[in-house]
Amino acid sequence: MKRKLFAVAAAGLALAGGSTLATATPAVAGQGAQSLAFSCSLAWKDQNTAAIRCSGSSFVGWARCKNGRITQGAQAASGTISYAYCTSVNSSLKSPFTSSDWGGIAK
């Protein structure tokens, strides 16, 4: 009796797993690979401002300032720029300004 119940349960799991996989595959296949990746780049900077461009999601750009504080820009749409102003915290951009001093947070 236990073997029969186990076989029925195993068959049910196999069917459930197969149907889940079958329904999930078209949804993933329909999405472009680019829409799944979130990436950011530094579009430009000056003494006080970092312009962050991200793709893959709406986002908020951020930058590290000389006074050690981190400032963030406004939320922006994918492919556009979020401006992080260090003047908002009475400072300027950290110098040297490296890749660990700026970024984007997906929203």
N, CA and C atoms as an extended XYZ file, in Angstrom:
321
Properties=species:S:1:pos:R:3:atomname:S:1:resname:S:1:resid:I:1 pbc="F F F"
N         0.815       -1.188        0.000 N   MET     1
C         0.000        0.000        0.000 CA  MET     1
C         0.864        1.259        0.000 C   MET     1
N         1.924        1.261        0.838 N   LYS     2
C         2.799        2.428        0.895 CA  LYS     2
C         3.471        2.667       -0.453 C   LYS     2
N         3.881        1.570       -1.135 N   ARG     3
C         4.526        1.713       -2.444 CA  ARG     3
C         3.570        2.339       -3.451 C   ARG     3
N         2.324        1.952       -3.422 N   LYS     4
C         1.339        2.473       -4.364 CA  LYS     4
C         1.115        3.979       -4.116 C   LYS     4
N         1.001        4.377       -2.840 N   LEU     5
C         0.820        5.784       -2.517 CA  LEU     5
C         2.032        6.597       -2.960 C   LEU     5
N         3.220        6.034       -2.728 N   PHE     6
C         4.438        6.726       -3.135 CA  PHE     6
C         4.482        6.900       -4.650 C   PHE     6
N         4.120        5.856       -5.380 N   ALA     7
C         4.132        5.917       -6.841 CA  ALA     7
C         3.130        6.950       -7.346 C   ALA     7
N         1.954        7.001       -6.734 N   VAL     8
C         0.943        7.973       -7.140 CA  VAL     8
C         1.426        9.389       -6.826 C   VAL     8
N         2.023        9.590       -5.652 N   ALA     9
C         2.537       10.912       -5.272 CA  ALA     9
C         3.670       11.335       -6.201 C   ALA     9
N         4.572       10.413       -6.508 N   ALA    10
C         5.695       10.726       -7.397 CA  ALA    10
C         5.193       11.072       -8.792 C   ALA    10
N         4.214       10.349       -9.274 N   ALA    11
C         3.654       10.644      -10.600 CA  ALA    11
C         2.982       12.015      -10.595 C   ALA    11
N         2.271       12.335       -9.503 N   GLY    12
C         1.623       13.639       -9.401 CA  GLY    12
C         2.639       14.767       -9.389 C   GLY    12
N         3.747       14.592       -8.666 N   LEU    13
C         4.801       15.603       -8.641 CA  LEU    13
C         5.443       15.760      -10.014 C   LEU    13
N         5.655       14.650      -10.686 N   ALA    14
C         6.262       14.728      -12.021 CA  ALA    14
C         5.349       15.485      -12.979 C   ALA    14
N         4.043       15.224      -12.903 N   LEU    15
C         3.100       15.925      -13.767 CA  LEU    15
C         3.035       17.404      -13.410 C   LEU    15
N         2.994       17.695      -12.115 N   ALA    16
C         2.924       19.098      -11.688 CA  ALA    16
C         4.186       19.833      -12.116 C   ALA    16
N         5.331       19.191      -11.936 N   GLY    17
C         6.586       19.826      -12.342 CA  GLY    17
C         6.631       20.037      -13.838 C   GLY    17
N         6.151       19.063      -14.595 N   GLY    18
C         6.150       19.194      -16.048 CA  GLY    18
C         5.245       20.316      -16.512 C   GLY    18
N         4.076       20.463      -15.884 N   SER    19
C         3.170       21.515      -16.328 CA  SER    19
C         3.685       22.890      -15.909 C   SER    19
N         4.311       22.974      -14.742 N   THR    20
C         4.871       24.251      -14.307 CA  THR    20
C         5.981       24.676      -15.253 C   THR    20
N         6.825       23.748      -15.602 N   LEU    21
C         7.921       24.047      -16.507 CA  LEU    21
C         7.383       24.464      -17.874 C   LEU    21
N         6.373       23.788      -18.341 N   ALA    22
C         5.826       24.099      -19.655 CA  ALA    22
C         5.188       25.493      -19.673 C   ALA    22
N         4.530       25.880      -18.576 N   THR    23
C         3.898       27.192      -18.581 CA  THR    23
C         4.911       28.300      -18.326 C   THR    23
N         5.982       27.993      -17.591 N   ALA    24
C         6.984       29.023      -17.295 CA  ALA    24
C         7.870       29.303      -18.501 C   ALA    24
N         8.149       28.307      -19.296 N   THR    25
C         9.068       28.482      -20.411 CA  THR    25
C         8.609       29.524      -21.427 C   THR    25
N         7.347       29.503      -21.888 N   PRO    26
C         6.947       30.529      -22.844 CA  PRO    26
C         7.039       31.948      -22.285 C   PRO    26
N         6.737       32.114      -21.000 N   ALA    27
C         6.801       33.452      -20.417 CA  ALA    27
C         8.234       33.976      -20.422 C   ALA    27
N         9.187       33.124      -20.076 N   VAL    28
C        10.592       33.538      -20.069 CA  VAL    28
C        11.087       33.733      -21.492 C   VAL    28
N        10.691       32.843      -22.380 N   ALA    29
C        11.146       32.950      -23.763 CA  ALA    29
C        10.616       34.216      -24.426 C   ALA    29
N         9.452       34.689      -23.990 N   GLY    30
C         8.857       35.878      -24.580 CA  GLY    30
C         9.552       37.170      -24.166 C   GLY    30
N        10.322       37.133      -23.095 N   GLN    31
C        11.005       38.332      -22.620 CA  GLN    31
C        12.358       38.435      -23.294 C   GLN    31
N        12.744       39.639      -23.664 N   GLY    32
C        14.067       39.834      -24.233 CA  GLY    32
C        15.132       39.671      -23.171 C   GLY    32
N        16.282       39.149      -23.525 N   ALA    33
C        17.367       38.947      -22.569 CA  ALA    33
C        17.795       40.270      -21.947 C   ALA    33
N        17.710       41.349      -22.707 N   GLN    34
C        18.132       42.652      -22.216 CA  GLN    34
C        17.220       43.152      -21.096 C   GLN    34
N        15.934       42.824      -21.147 N   SER    35
C        15.020       43.304      -20.129 CA  SER    35
C        15.257       42.616      -18.793 C   SER    35
N        15.962       41.498      -18.789 N   LEU    36
C        16.234       40.776      -17.558 CA  LEU    36
C        17.473       41.302      -16.850 C   LEU    36
N        18.353       42.021      -17.542 N   ALA    37
C        19.606       42.480      -16.960 CA  ALA    37
C        19.495       43.936      -16.527 C   ALA    37
N        19.939       44.224      -15.308 N   PHE    38
C        19.980       45.593      -14.819 CA  PHE    38
C        21.440       46.019      -14.827 C   PHE    38
N        21.739       47.096      -15.530 N   SER    39
C        23.118       47.583      -15.583 CA  SER    39
C        23.126       49.103      -15.616 C   SER    39
N        24.228       49.677      -15.114 N   CYS    40
C        24.346       51.130      -15.026 CA  CYS    40
C        25.697       51.585      -15.551 C   CYS    40
N        25.723       52.842      -15.993 N   SER    41
C        26.981       53.450      -16.423 CA  SER    41
C        26.996       54.902      -15.970 C   SER    41
N        28.187       55.439      -15.851 N   LEU    42
C        28.350       56.845      -15.505 CA  LEU    42
C        28.288       57.626      -16.807 C   LEU    42
N        27.199       58.347      -17.032 N   ALA    43
C        27.017       59.091      -18.282 CA  ALA    43
C        27.987       60.270      -18.343 C   ALA    43
N        28.116       61.014      -17.246 N   TRP    44
C        29.090       62.094      -17.126 CA  TRP    44
C        29.154       62.546      -15.680 C   TRP    44
N        30.127       63.342      -15.360 N   LYS    45
C        30.238       63.922      -14.032 CA  LYS    45
C        30.953       65.257      -14.144 C   LYS    45
N        30.726       66.107      -13.156 N   ASP    46
C        31.525       67.321      -13.007 CA  ASP    46
C        31.962       67.366      -11.549 C   ASP    46
N        32.337       68.487      -11.049 N   GLN    47
C        32.846       68.581       -9.678 CA  GLN    47
C        31.788       68.211       -8.634 C   GLN    47
N        30.519       68.487       -8.937 N   ASN    48
C        29.463       68.318       -7.940 CA  ASN    48
C        28.408       67.265       -8.251 C   ASN    48
N        28.303       66.856       -9.502 N   THR    49
C        27.174       66.040       -9.949 CA  THR    49
C        27.635       64.788      -10.669 C   THR    49
N        26.939       63.669      -10.400 N   ALA    50
C        27.150       62.434      -11.152 CA  ALA    50
C        25.852       62.120      -11.887 C   ALA    50
N        25.963       61.873      -13.175 N   ALA    51
C        24.809       61.522      -14.004 CA  ALA    51
C        24.868       60.024      -14.272 C   ALA    51
N        23.933       59.282      -13.701 N   ILE    52
C        23.917       57.823      -13.781 CA  ILE    52
C        22.818       57.389      -14.748 C   ILE    52
N        23.181       56.528      -15.699 N   ARG    53
C        22.199       55.970      -16.647 CA  ARG    53
C        22.125       54.464      -16.402 C   ARG    53
N        20.902       53.958      -16.214 N   CYS    54
C        20.709       52.519      -16.006 CA  CYS    54
C        19.670       51.991      -16.992 C   CYS    54
N        19.773       50.712      -17.288 N   SER    55
C        18.781       50.064      -18.149 CA  SER    55
C        18.342       48.760      -17.511 C   SER    55
N        17.144       48.356      -17.841 N   GLY    56
C        16.600       47.107      -17.326 CA  GLY    56
C        15.517       47.309      -16.277 C   GLY    56
N        15.411       48.518      -15.726 N   SER    57
C        14.406       48.815      -14.706 CA  SER    57
C        14.429       50.311      -14.421 C   SER    57
N        13.350       50.833      -13.849 N   SER    58
C        13.446       52.189      -13.332 CA  SER    58
C        14.432       52.134      -12.166 C   SER    58
N        15.017       53.262      -11.803 N   PHE    59
C        16.122       53.230      -10.844 CA  PHE    59
C        16.308       54.584      -10.187 C   PHE    59
N        17.163       54.600       -9.173 N   VAL    60
C        17.624       55.822       -8.523 CA  VAL    60
C        19.150       55.785       -8.556 C   VAL    60
N        19.774       56.843       -9.095 N   GLY    61
C        21.231       56.927       -9.124 CA  GLY    61
C        21.762       57.482       -7.809 C   GLY    61
N        22.970       57.093       -7.433 N   TRP    62
C        23.586       57.596       -6.207 CA  TRP    62
C        25.067       57.877       -6.440 C   TRP    62
N        25.638       58.737       -5.589 N   ALA    63
C        27.062       59.072       -5.683 CA  ALA    63
C        27.615       59.365       -4.287 C   ALA    63
N        28.892       59.068       -4.096 N   ARG    64
C        29.580       59.340       -2.838 CA  ARG    64
C        30.244       60.716       -2.916 C   ARG    64
N        30.081       61.490       -1.866 N   CYS    65
C        30.610       62.852       -1.825 CA  CYS    65
C        31.873       62.932       -0.960 C   CYS    65
N        32.617       64.032       -1.100 N   LYS    66
C        33.854       64.239       -0.339 CA  LYS    66
C        33.639       64.152        1.160 C   LYS    66
N        32.492       64.631        1.638 N   ASN    67
C        32.234       64.615        3.077 CA  ASN    67
C        31.804       63.240        3.587 C   ASN    67
N        31.848       62.214        2.715 N   GLY    68
C        31.522       60.847        3.108 CA  GLY    68
C        30.054       60.482        2.970 C   GLY    68
N        29.220       61.456        2.724 N   ARG    69
C        27.795       61.173        2.581 CA  ARG    69
C        27.490       60.670        1.181 C   ARG    69
N        26.395       59.938        1.072 N   ILE    70
C        25.931       59.448       -0.230 CA  ILE    70
C        24.667       60.209       -0.568 C   ILE    70
N        24.626       60.737       -1.773 N   THR    71
C        23.452       61.469       -2.228 CA  THR    71
C        22.793       60.675       -3.346 C   THR    71
N        21.498       60.842       -3.479 N   GLN    72
C        20.793       60.117       -4.538 CA  GLN    72
C        19.998       61.063       -5.403 C   GLN    72
N        19.830       60.653       -6.646 N   GLY    73
C        19.027       61.428       -7.575 CA  GLY    73
C        17.568       61.031       -7.490 C   GLY    73
N        16.794       61.588       -8.374 N   ALA    74
C        15.374       61.245       -8.456 CA  ALA    74
C        15.209       59.912       -9.176 C   ALA    74
N        14.093       59.246       -8.941 N   GLN    75
C        13.811       58.014       -9.656 CA  GLN    75
C        13.680       58.332      -11.143 C   GLN    75
N        14.272       57.485      -11.985 N   ALA    76
C        14.264       57.708      -13.428 CA  ALA    76
C        13.861       56.419      -14.152 C   ALA    76
N        13.358       56.568      -15.349 N   ALA    77
C        12.973       55.419      -16.175 CA  ALA    77
C        14.211       54.757      -16.764 C   ALA    77
N        14.084       53.495      -17.092 N   SER    78
C        15.167       52.760      -17.727 CA  SER    78
C        15.662       53.491      -18.976 C   SER    78
N        16.979       53.619      -19.110 N   GLY    79
C        17.573       54.253      -20.281 CA  GLY    79
C        17.738       55.756      -20.152 C   GLY    79
N        17.228       56.339      -19.076 N   THR    80
C        17.380       57.776      -18.865 CA  THR    80
C        18.420       58.028      -17.764 C   THR    80
N        18.570       59.283      -17.351 N   ILE    81
C        19.618       59.650      -16.399 CA  ILE    81
C        19.010       60.127      -15.085 C   ILE    81
N        19.623       59.692      -13.988 N   SER    82
C        19.306       60.187      -12.652 CA  SER    82
C        20.523       60.983      -12.186 C   SER    82
N        20.313       62.205      -11.727 N   TYR    83
C        21.406       63.103      -11.339 CA  TYR    83
C        21.546       63.137       -9.824 C   TYR    83
N        22.721       62.763       -9.332 N   ALA    84
C        23.008       62.808       -7.897 CA  ALA    84
C        23.872       64.044       -7.630 C   ALA    84
N        23.335       64.983       -6.864 N   TYR    85
C        24.004       66.265       -6.601 CA  TYR    85
C        24.628       66.276       -5.207 C   TYR    85
N        25.950       66.386       -5.113 N   CYS    86
C        26.599       66.494       -3.806 CA  CYS    86
C        26.375       67.861       -3.176 C   CYS    86
N        26.019       68.847       -3.969 N   THR    87
C        25.714       70.167       -3.395 CA  THR    87
C        24.512       70.083       -2.452 C   THR    87
N        23.670       69.053       -2.620 N   SER    88
C        22.504       68.900       -1.738 CA  SER    88
C        22.918       68.537       -0.314 C   SER    88
N        24.181       68.092       -0.136 N   VAL    89
C        24.697       67.788        1.205 CA  VAL    89
C        25.929       68.655        1.495 C   VAL    89
N        25.968       69.836        0.871 N   ASN    90
C        27.056       70.809        1.081 CA  ASN    90
C        28.435       70.218        0.842 C   ASN    90
N        28.596       69.537       -0.292 N   SER    91
C        29.871       68.918       -0.612 CA  SER    91
C        30.054       68.889       -2.129 C   SER    91
N        31.103       68.202       -2.564 N   SER    92
C        31.349       67.946       -3.984 CA  SER    92
C        31.650       66.461       -4.122 C   SER    92
N        31.780       65.974       -5.359 N   LEU    93
C        32.041       64.549       -5.563 CA  LEU    93
C        33.372       64.148       -4.948 C   LEU    93
N        33.416       62.942       -4.425 N   LYS    94
C        34.636       62.377       -3.874 CA  LYS    94
C        35.714       62.373       -4.950 C   LYS    94
N        36.936       62.592       -4.546 N   SER    95
C        38.044       62.568       -5.495 CA  SER    95
C        39.179       61.736       -4.905 C   SER    95
N        39.702       60.744       -5.605 N   PRO    96
C        39.287       60.330       -6.951 CA  PRO    96
C        37.905       59.672       -6.915 C   PRO    96
N        37.214       59.775       -8.016 N   PHE    97
C        35.856       59.254       -8.157 CA  PHE    97
C        35.936       57.962       -8.960 C   PHE    97
N        35.821       56.800       -8.289 N   THR    98
C        35.978       55.497       -8.938 CA  THR    98
C        34.620       54.804       -9.102 C   THR    98
N        34.624       53.646       -9.708 N   SER    99
C        33.381       52.913       -9.964 CA  SER    99
C        32.670       52.483       -8.679 C   SER    99
N        33.362       52.437       -7.554 N   SER   100
C        32.701       52.083       -6.289 CA  SER   100
C        32.044       53.301       -5.633 C   SER   100
N        32.178       54.479       -6.255 N   ASP   101
C        31.630       55.710       -5.690 CA  ASP   101
C        30.328       56.146       -6.333 C   ASP   101
N        29.755       55.343       -7.200 N   TRP   102
C        28.487       55.676       -7.846 CA  TRP   102
C        27.754       54.390       -8.212 C   TRP   102
N        26.471       54.517       -8.484 N   GLY   103
C        25.711       53.345       -8.899 CA  GLY   103
C        24.243       53.668       -9.069 C   GLY   103
N        23.480       52.630       -9.284 N   GLY   104
C        22.032       52.758       -9.440 CA  GLY   104
C        21.340       51.669       -8.651 C   GLY   104
N        20.178       51.990       -8.117 N   ILE   105
C        19.382       51.035       -7.366 CA  ILE   105
C        18.084       50.805       -8.127 C   ILE   105
N        17.856       49.576       -8.539 N   ALA   106
C        16.624       49.244       -9.279 CA  ALA   106
C        15.410       49.475       -8.402 C   ALA   106
N        14.355       50.003       -8.987 N   LYS   107
C        13.102       50.254       -8.251 CA  LYS   107
C        11.986       49.423       -8.813 C   LYS   107
